[in-house]
Amino acid sequence: MSENKGLLSSGLGMVLRNKRYIVWFYVLNFLLGLFGTVAFANQAGAILDRSLYSERLLHGFSLGVLTEMFAEPEFGPAAASQLAAIFFAVVFMLATALFLPGVFQGYASTYRLQREDFFRACGRNLWRYIRLLIIAGIVMGILTIAVFVVRGVLEKKAAESTNELLAPEVRYGGLAVIFLVMAAFRIWFDLAEADIVLSDQRAVRKSIWAGLRHTLRSLVRLLASYVVTTLVAAIILVGGIWTWMKFVAPENVARAFVVGQITLLLLLIPRFWQRGVAVSYWKQSMMSPVVPMRPVEPQPVPMPVVSDAAPVVPNVAPNLPPNLPPATPEA
């Protein structure tokens, strides 16, 4: 049990014990991303394979060349490649909703979850997760619009102020507040996802309220854990970009591909780490306490006391048959 461990350490332990989930999601992401870029590759190949544009893009990135390529009639409508990318992005989101319950079940298990149990958890919670995604999209969409509207109003007021330093402070401070608010929303619905699976909760609204209640109760603790994992993701991203720029030549496509894919694989670790933090918190604070079953000791049956005295025979009237004729006197 991980009750005595911190959320970060226990969540990371769950991730390390179940590394196969990260590999599976990476393969799924890679295949769907490949399918989503086929349309753009075909459109760009029709121009770059027989044009000098490829020379100017091979040895460095040129925004002007890329813009001219998009304007060429041979490139075709940009909506074709955009629709393909959007379609496979939606497919990945649905696949995440399908397989994520099995991940939560595997993280909460103290043993290696069997494949049958993994897919059983996925199928049992699919419709629950779809309902949760719909509610989360509506709630987060409304609250995000409200937060950005408030930020815009504050920036406008700061721009009208005579203090020149107030506008950048409000701008960057607003971004920090938005980040924390969005992280709190993520914590809320991650806890709801964990409760739906691990409590086998059919009523999604109960898990949503439970996630909100525990998010507000332990906001500082949970928010600190999520901020740390986000900083780890930022370090991985910056390290991958720096490695690409420092050690990968522009014409070396294979090395660029390897560095990019390793970076994407490592970026999945903080995201699954956050799932582990949610499961760890659920086990520590949201799981219903289990009452230990104690065996009932049989009570000894009292034995009758036997004495040496003669038994007392009760005076019981004889059981005579009814309606006997009266006895006649002897002569």
Sequence and secondary structure as in RCSB ss.txt:
>XXXX:A:sequence
MSENKGLLSSGLGMVLRNKRYIVWFYVLNFLLGLFGTVAFANQAGAILDRSLYSERLLHGFSLGVLTEMFAEPEF
GPAAASQLAAIFFAVVFMLATALFLPGVFQGYASTYRLQREDFFRACGRNLWRYIRLLIIAGIVMGILTIAVFVV
RGVLEKKAAESTNELLAPEVRYGGLAVIFLVMAAFRIWFDLAEADIVLSDQRAVRKSIWAGLRHTLRSLVRLLAS
YVVTTLVAAIILVGGIWTWMKFVAPENVARAFVVGQITLLLLLIPRFWQRGVAVSYWKQSMMSPVVPMRPVEPQP
VPMPVVSDAAPVVPNVAPNLPPNLPPATPEA
>XXXX:A:secstr
  TTS HHHHHHHHHHHTHHHHHHHHHHHHHHHHHHHHHHHHHHHHHHTTSTHHHHHHTS  HHHHHHHHHSGGG
  HHHHHHHHHHHHHHHHHHHHHHHHHHHHHHH SS   HHHHHHHHHHTHHHHHHHHHHHHHHHHHHHHHHHHH
HHHHHHHHHTSS TTHHHHHHHHHHHHHHHHHHHHHHHHHHHHHHHHHTT S HHHHHHHHHHHHHHTHHHHHHH
HHHHHHHHHHHHHHHHHHHHHH  TT HHHHHHHHHHHHHHHHHHHHHHHHHHHHHIIIIIS             
       SS            SS        
